Amino acid sequence: MTDASPPATANLDYRVAHLAEHLASGPLGELGVRLEPRGDAVLLTGTVPSTQCRDEILRMVREELAGHPVHCDLLVAGTSSPDHGEDLT
C-alpha cells in the first residue's frame, strides 16, 4: 500500500496560491503583493500603500501559513507631501 498524501511542498504551493488570490480579491485588494514558496518558507514581496496595510497583510499571511517561516520584504510607498519645492533649473 502506498501513501497517497501529496508532498508538503505541493500543499504549501496550494495554500500560497489560495492566499494570494484572497489578498487580491479581498478588502485590501493588493495586486502588487507576491507570495513565493521557497522550500518550506514563504517570501512576501511587493509595495503597499501604508504600514497598516503591510502589518495586516503580514498578520494574515502568518496566520494562514502557520508553521511555515514567512520572510517579509514589503515596501511601503511614500505618500507624504514633499517637504521642499522641486528645483527645475
Buried (B, 14 or more C-beta within 10 A) or exposed (E): EEEEEEEEEEEBEEBBEEBBEEBEEEEBEBEBBBBEBEEEEBBBBBEBBEEEBBBBBBEBBBEBBEEBEBEBEBEBEEEEEEEEEEEEE
